[in-house]
Amino acid sequence: DAHIAYIFAISRPGTVMVTLHPLTMLGQSLSVANSVRKQRGLPEHENASFFEYRRETLGVSRRKGLSWAGERATTDDKRADDFVVHIYTRTEQSSCTPLFLCCNHKCQGSATPTVAYQIDTDNSEQLADECYYCRKKRVVTRPHRKKPSRFGYED
């Protein structure tokens, strides 16, 4: 996932990527990052994040229309037929380089963008997971895990 997320991050603005699983390494989408900034008294900004995200449920049955998609363990689950895709769109920013802004209102990085990737000592490139200025970890979304319940699984 980290390699796919990095390739998407360095793609041109307007690039659309569709995945079958969420790429949690990308962090917050532009709309979520701006919502957090607004809650913390910071202005919304085009450089808050380098992508937008949406989740779509396709009108295709997992069991009937897509044999390669696999079946769920419980066939009585209403969501067993849902086929979900995750759609990421690289947004326009003040630079072609992917950027993000820190959400810490006391940090210089809340107004000055951080490049969203870094080059390690072994010359490998990867997504940056912290603010360049305050070293605060960037908020990276965690994969959604289903909680076991008495009647199967629930969100």
VEXPATI-373600 format. One line per 3 residues: number of its first residue (from 1); their letters; for each residue x, y, z of C-alpha. Coordinates in steps of 0.02 Angstrom, whole numbers, plus 50000, padded with zeros to 5 digits. Each point is the difference from the previous one (the first is absolute). Layout:
NUM) A) X/Y/Z; ...
This chain:
1) DAH) 50000/50000/50000; 50142/50121/50040; 50071/49984/49824
4) IAY) 49831/50024/49916; 49964/50150/50113; 50168/50077/49955
7) IFA) 49973/49976/49813; 49829/50082/50015; 50071/50145/50101
10) ISR) 50129/50043/49866; 49873/49986/49859; 49936/50153/49909
13) PGT) 49853/50100/50069; 49838/49930/49929; 50059/49820/50007
16) VMV) 49864/49881/50058; 50043/49836/50085; 49872/49865/50040
19) TLH) 50044/49865/50126; 49910/49852/50076; 50070/50037/50173
22) PLT) 50027/50169/50086; 50177/50072/49995; 50018/50054/50181
25) MLG) 50179/50059/49971; 49937/50155/49907; 49933/50082/50158
28) QSL) 49855/50122/49999; 49912/50059/49843; 49993/50185/49959
31) SVA) 49822/50020/50064; 50037/49908/50164; 50163/50096/50028
34) NSV) 49912/50165/49970; 49860/49949/50119; 50130/49964/50136
37) RKQ) 50088/50166/49963; 49835/50093/50016; 49963/49917/50168
40) RGL) 50172/50056/50062; 49977/50180/49943; 50110/49986/49846
43) PEH) 49945/50057/49827; 49956/49874/49865; 50137/49983/49869
46) ENA) 50028/49910/49835; 50164/49933/50068; 49921/49916/50153
49) SFF) 50011/49833/49907; 50039/49942/49824; 49848/49891/49964
52) EYR) 49813/49977/50018; 49918/49835/50043; 49832/49921/49976
55) RET) 49932/49825/50026; 49877/49928/49875; 49892/49845/50007
58) LGV) 49980/49924/49829; 49838/49920/49945; 50088/49835/49967
61) SRR) 49977/49845/50106; 50161/49930/50073; 49933/49823/49994
64) KGL) 49908/50005/49834; 50092/50124/49890; 50180/49993/50058
67) SWA) 50065/49825/50028; 50175/50066/50041; 49934/50112/50140
70) GER) 49974/49854/50120; 49858/49964/50118; 49972/50056/50178
73) ATT) 49995/49872/50139; 49817/50035/50038; 49882/49993/49853
76) DDK) 49855/50075/50097; 50093/50165/50023; 49910/50136/49899
79) RAD) 50168/50081/49960; 50070/49837/49927; 49945/50059/49828
82) DFV) 50073/50175/50017; 50150/50031/49889; 50092/50155/50061
85) VHI) 50136/50098/49911; 50106/50141/50071; 50027/50148/49884
88) YTR) 50145/50120/50026; 50023/50159/49897; 50163/50097/50003
91) TEQ) 49954/50184/50028; 50074/50161/49932; 50116/50087/50122
94) SSC) 50115/50151/49997; 50137/49883/49937; 50003/49840/49896
97) TPL) 50092/49920/50147; 49878/49916/50122; 49984/50105/50158
100) FLC) 49911/49998/50167; 49978/50126/50140; 50021/49962/50184
103) CNH) 49840/50012/50102; 50094/50060/50155; 49949/50184/50017
106) KCQ) 50164/50041/50091; 50109/49929/49861; 50079/50096/49856
109) GSA) 49945/49853/49892; 49818/50050/50020; 50034/50141/49875
112) TPT) 50155/49933/49911; 49973/49834/49909; 50103/49843/50025
115) VAY) 50045/49892/49849; 49899/49840/50017; 50147/49885/49963
118) QID) 50177/49986/50064; 50163/49923/49941; 50080/49883/50125
121) TDN) 50186/49977/50029; 50000/49850/49881; 49927/50113/49863
124) SEQ) 49829/49915/50007; 49849/50112/49993; 49845/49978/50108
127) LAD) 49853/50101/50064; 50042/50119/50143; 49913/49951/50161
130) ECY) 50041/50157/50101; 50003/50188/49985; 50169/50067/49945
133) YCR) 49990/50145/50124; 49933/49930/50163; 50028/49813/49968
136) KKR) 49821/49964/50053; 49939/49840/49919; 49885/50029/49855
139) VVT) 49827/49928/50028; 49992/49839/49903; 49833/49913/49993
142) RPH) 49992/49825/50066; 49918/49857/49906; 49819/49971/50048
145) RKK) 49985/49842/50102; 49839/49910/50031; 49957/49963/50180
148) PSR) 49935/49826/50040; 49826/49999/50073; 49882/49868/50061
151) FGY) 49913/49994/49831; 50150/50005/49883; 50097/50155/49956
154) ED) 49952/50182/50015; 50084/50164/49954
